[in-house]
Amino acid sequence: MLDALKVVCDEIEKNFAKVDNETKFDEIDEDTLKNLLEELKLALETKRPKMIKPIVDELIKFRFDIARQSRFDEIKRLIMDYEFDLALSKLKDISY
């Protein structure tokens, strides 16, 4: 019985990857941030989600300081709610 239990436990361990709770983010330099935010601004002006989403997806990969992250989270929420004009006005709060 213990051998069968060990086999089952080994199988579970083998088949299920351990979850890493800490997400890895890249650092972003000011020039890259400035360029991406300018692209986002232009995309928001079009009010076309298909143009906006790739830029937001790219920005999500980077680590921001707490203040910028908070503002970016607000902009993402507005974009998800299709509030492009409000997102555009909030975009200026992320200094670059």
Order of alpha helices (4+ residues) and beta strands (2+ residues): alpha-alpha-alpha-alpha-alpha
